[in-house]
């Protein structure tokens, strides 16, 4: 149809619904062709009861991948049609068991003849087509079970938006953003401490003049993320990755990842062998980010921050 040529793949759901509606319309006429009074939407429930016997609503819903309210509605319609009984005898009186009536069992045998003709007809379509839709549907179901369409679109959106992020070196004009972004997240979870004020109020003196770096992430030319590389006076660790902060309005664009990787590259350029950081385990997304970057937990080093309950290090001498 011309509309789908114009919309492209974003109308996949609409196109599938249209195809489903066409097949369902034909299915209703096929039942009439065989003089069977039956609604196509009953078939999954009817098939399960026909093949496997009595079941609860919950069990049927799990078997056919429908919601319990949907199955309950179908069961009620089939009850009115006289095809199933409910509240059948069960060892557990709390279980509402349903099963086919004699009318339903007779209908099941009649439908088997109809199903044979349908199978042959569908095989004919598959033989005429360039692609096997039945196998494709099974494959798509598997792939979407592994990763939903929503998740895939979220990842693509994040990837696209991350390409619009530019990581630049610190300039004095970014001092306000450096402080504001850090103060915002620190105050949200903890409280500002003396060491925070030293670094944020005087980044040139405390960080840059001592051989460190500060990077700023720009999105649409607006500073939305910052991260610092602080020179350490420690024989075991060369630099600390610190003061990483991303604006809440810019989250979901891989800015933390881009800043972290850029800081790591700066540390390598400065011939650092180990990169140290401090954090808190309540910041789960941040901890997961550091682990993804290759940082590993260490213990035993003193810290000026009350909020620090985890210390991590990245060995820059290891090959990636």
Secondary structure, 3 states (H helix, E strand, C coil): CHHHHHHHHHHHHHHHHHHHHHHHHHHHHHHHHCCCCCCHHHHHHHHHHHHHCCEEHHHHHHHHCCCHHHHHHHHHHHHHCCCEECCCCCCCCCCCEEEECHHHHHHHHHHHHHHHHHHHHHHHHHHHCCCCHHHHHHHHHHHHHHCCHHHHHHHHHHHHHHCCEEEEECCHHHHHHHHHHHHHHHHHHCCCCHHHHHHHHCHHHHCHHHCCEEEEEEECCEEEEEEEEEECCCCCCCEEEEEEEECHHHCCCCHHHHHHHHHHHHHHHCCCCEEEEEECCCCHHHHHHHHHHCCEEECCCCCCCCCCCEEEEEECCCCC
